[in-house]
Amino acid sequence: MQKLGESTNAFDKWFAGKIKEIHGLDVSAPPPGPMPQKYLGVQ
């Protein structure tokens, strides 16, 4: 997502705008708080 938010490509800008319009997620700014951890399951 970070690369999409930093891109200057016209399609990427359009796509990032659609993500924000539909989901309310601004890909040009990271979400607040720590990054989620990948769950590997019970061991």
DAGICOR-V499278 format. One record per residue. RES is the residue in one letter. SS is DSSP state (H for helix, E for strand, L for the rest). PHI is phi in whole degrees, 0 to 359 (* if undefined). PSI is psi in radians with two decimals (999 if undefined). Layout:
# DAGICOR-V499278
res->RES ss->SS phi->PHI psi->PSI
res->RES ss->SS phi->PHI psi->PSI
This chain:
# DAGICOR-V499278
res->M ss->L phi->* psi->-0.60
res->Q ss->H phi->299 psi->-0.76
res->K ss->H phi->296 psi->-0.65
res->L ss->H phi->296 psi->-0.74
res->G ss->H phi->294 psi->-0.50
res->E ss->H phi->269 psi->-0.20
res->S ss->L phi->292 psi->2.57
res->T ss->L phi->254 psi->0.04
res->N ss->L phi->294 psi->2.38
res->A ss->H phi->301 psi->-0.75
res->F ss->H phi->295 psi->-0.75
res->D ss->H phi->299 psi->-0.71
res->K ss->H phi->296 psi->-0.74
res->W ss->H phi->297 psi->-0.81
res->F ss->H phi->297 psi->-0.76
res->A ss->H phi->299 psi->-0.66
res->G ss->H phi->295 psi->-0.68
res->K ss->H phi->292 psi->-0.67
res->I ss->H phi->300 psi->-0.78
res->K ss->H phi->293 psi->-0.73
res->E ss->H phi->297 psi->-0.79
res->I ss->H phi->276 psi->-0.78
res->H ss->H phi->254 psi->-0.22
res->G ss->L phi->76 psi->0.25
res->L ss->L phi->261 psi->2.10
res->D ss->L phi->269 psi->1.84
res->V ss->L phi->286 psi->-0.14
res->S ss->L phi->275 psi->-0.14
res->A ss->L phi->227 psi->2.33
res->P ss->L phi->292 psi->2.63
res->P ss->L phi->291 psi->2.70
res->P ss->L phi->291 psi->2.67
res->G ss->L phi->90 psi->3.12
res->P ss->L phi->286 psi->2.74
res->M ss->L phi->291 psi->2.55
res->P ss->L phi->292 psi->2.66
res->Q ss->L phi->264 psi->2.53
res->K ss->L phi->283 psi->2.26
res->Y ss->L phi->273 psi->2.15
res->L ss->L phi->260 psi->-0.03
res->G ss->L phi->93 psi->3.06
res->V ss->L phi->281 psi->2.38
res->Q ss->L phi->243 psi->999
